[in-house]
Amino acid sequence: MKITIIGAGNMGGAIARGLAKSGTFAEEAITCTARTAGTLEKLRSTNPGFNLLTDNVAAVNGADIVVLAVKPWLMQGLIEEIKFSLDPQKQIIVSVAAGIPCSQIEEWLSTGMPWKGEFLPAIFRVIPNTAVEVLESMTFISAIREGMPQLQLINHIFAKLGPTMVVPESQISACTALASCGIAFAMRYIHASAQGGVEIGVRAADAQKIMEHTIIGAAKLLLEKGTHPAAEIDKVTTPGGITIRGLNEMEHAGFTSSIIRGLKECVK
Ligand SMILES: NC(=O)c1ccc[n+]([C@@H]2O[C@H](COP(=O)([O-])OP(=O)(O)OC[C@H]3O[C@@H](n4cnc5c(N)ncnc54)[C@H](OP(=O)(O)O)[C@@H]3O)[C@@H](O)[C@H]2O)c1
């Protein structure tokens, strides 16, 4: 099986590296494209076995799966460029672009094509986050329509890059806010805590390490025990103690409210 990733920048490149690192595809079975040689050179330095091209038409030739990973506003032009070389009856199309529904991809792909109306192409929307690089992406997958037999394969492939969740497309924006935007929110929490740590006397590098492990520990507690965050908070908040004082002070400054407001802003 061969996969082509068109637009191997931050996300496309991370997916390619993740698929190679996890052993899901041999490097030779992965083709990546970009506009500039510089972007491809970066990939060559980490994964010399990748097929690296600036020619998208040549890149889709012979691929079983074609991942479209350019910026959303470049997607229509890209599809116009490659659609005559695609075989949507055989090839699976995966878009990672934020904000573009599968139906829009289908329309761009099928308009003016002789096969339009004769069969329905297999189109999936896949939203990973940047933790794909370390095989810990929380990835959402939506199919253009229900009951698509290729869903299992797509899920199987992206599950090698971290946990996956198959969701109706109507939920993709909300899930993207929680995970793809959420990874930035989690980073900000770590950074803010490290800054506070320095003020209370911990060296910056130590404070960051402490926070990285604290976040992993908190997430693992919930994941492995299946408990509610409030139950875990109860265990560490002694009446009149320092943790509840710190938490309540954060709430007075709008901690929970600011997170909810930020998430709502992401889906506007
Ligand atoms: N970053 C995230 O966390 C994240 C999460 C989920 C989804 N996404 C989606 O992933 C997509 C890519 O985002 P990104 O952050 O990875 O952007 P990026 O770093 O700018 O990567 C896009 C790549 O597309 C290449 N490109 C542009 N036009 C092309 C063309 N016609 N043919 C071939 N390659 C072309 C660019 O090549 P050059 O470098 O040579 O210019 C660039 O390397 C977006 O649609 C975004 O919505 C991103």
The ligand as a MOL file (V3000), in Angstrom:
LIG
                    3D

  0  0  0     0  0            999 V3000
M  V30 BEGIN CTAB
M  V30 COUNTS 48 52 0 0 0
M  V30 BEGIN ATOM
M  V30 1 N -1.0220 22.5590 12.3650 0
M  V30 2 C -2.0240 21.9380 12.9980 0
M  V30 3 O -2.0710 21.7840 14.2140 0
M  V30 4 C -3.1440 21.3700 12.1960 0
M  V30 5 C -4.0720 20.5410 12.8220 0
M  V30 6 C -5.0840 19.9760 12.0630 0
M  V30 7 C -5.1770 20.2960 10.7120 0
M  V30 8 N -4.2710 21.1370 10.1340 0 CHG=1
M  V30 9 C -4.4060 21.4550 8.7100 0
M  V30 10 O -3.2300 21.0410 8.0430 0
M  V30 11 C -3.0990 21.8260 6.8500 0
M  V30 12 C -1.6610 22.2810 6.7460 0
M  V30 13 O -1.3490 23.1240 7.8440 0
M  V30 14 P 0.1630 23.3270 8.2860 0
M  V30 15 O 0.1120 24.0050 9.5820 0
M  V30 16 O 0.8790 22.0390 8.1670 0 CHG=-1
M  V30 17 O 0.6490 24.3340 7.1220 0
M  V30 18 P 2.1370 24.4740 6.4830 0
M  V30 19 O 3.1630 24.1780 7.4790 0
M  V30 20 O 2.1530 25.7800 5.7730 0
M  V30 21 O 2.1820 23.2950 5.3920 0
M  V30 22 C 1.5180 23.3570 4.1900 0
M  V30 23 C 2.4440 22.8340 3.1350 0
M  V30 24 O 1.7350 22.8360 1.9010 0
M  V30 25 C 2.6880 23.0350 0.8920 0
M  V30 26 N 1.9690 23.4880 -0.2990 0
M  V30 27 C 1.2770 24.6200 -0.5040 0
M  V30 28 N 0.7370 24.6250 -1.7380 0
M  V30 29 C 1.1000 23.4660 -2.3080 0
M  V30 30 C 0.8620 22.8830 -3.5630 0
M  V30 31 N 0.1150 23.4830 -4.4980 0
M  V30 32 N 1.3790 21.6770 -3.8080 0
M  V30 33 C 2.1250 21.0250 -2.8900 0
M  V30 34 N 2.3870 21.5280 -1.6740 0
M  V30 35 C 1.8870 22.7280 -1.3900 0
M  V30 36 C 3.6350 24.0670 1.4220 0
M  V30 37 O 4.8660 23.9220 0.7590 0
M  V30 38 P 6.1010 24.9320 0.9810 0
M  V30 39 O 6.5610 24.7170 2.3940 0
M  V30 40 O 7.1050 24.4620 0.0080 0
M  V30 41 O 5.5550 26.2920 0.7380 0
M  V30 42 C 3.6960 23.6840 2.9120 0
M  V30 43 O 4.8310 22.8910 3.1870 0
M  V30 44 C -4.0810 22.9750 6.9440 0
M  V30 45 O -5.1490 22.7490 6.0520 0
M  V30 46 C -4.5490 22.9320 8.3720 0
M  V30 47 O -5.8890 23.3630 8.5000 0
M  V30 48 C -3.2440 21.6610 10.8430 0
M  V30 END ATOM
M  V30 BEGIN BOND
M  V30 1 1 1 2
M  V30 2 2 2 3
M  V30 3 1 2 4
M  V30 4 1 4 5
M  V30 5 2 4 48
M  V30 6 2 5 6
M  V30 7 1 6 7
M  V30 8 2 7 8
M  V30 9 1 8 9
M  V30 10 1 8 48
M  V30 11 1 9 10
M  V30 12 1 9 46
M  V30 13 1 10 11
M  V30 14 1 11 12
M  V30 15 1 11 44
M  V30 16 1 12 13
M  V30 17 1 13 14
M  V30 18 2 14 15
M  V30 19 1 14 16
M  V30 20 1 14 17
M  V30 21 1 17 18
M  V30 22 2 18 19
M  V30 23 1 18 20
M  V30 24 1 18 21
M  V30 25 1 21 22
M  V30 26 1 22 23
M  V30 27 1 23 24
M  V30 28 1 23 42
M  V30 29 1 24 25
M  V30 30 1 25 26
M  V30 31 1 25 36
M  V30 32 1 26 27
M  V30 33 1 26 35
M  V30 34 2 27 28
M  V30 35 1 28 29
M  V30 36 1 29 30
M  V30 37 2 29 35
M  V30 38 1 30 31
M  V30 39 2 30 32
M  V30 40 1 32 33
M  V30 41 2 33 34
M  V30 42 1 34 35
M  V30 43 1 36 37
M  V30 44 1 36 42
M  V30 45 1 37 38
M  V30 46 2 38 39
M  V30 47 1 38 40
M  V30 48 1 38 41
M  V30 49 1 42 43
M  V30 50 1 44 45
M  V30 51 1 44 46
M  V30 52 1 46 47
M  V30 END BOND
M  V30 END CTAB
M  END
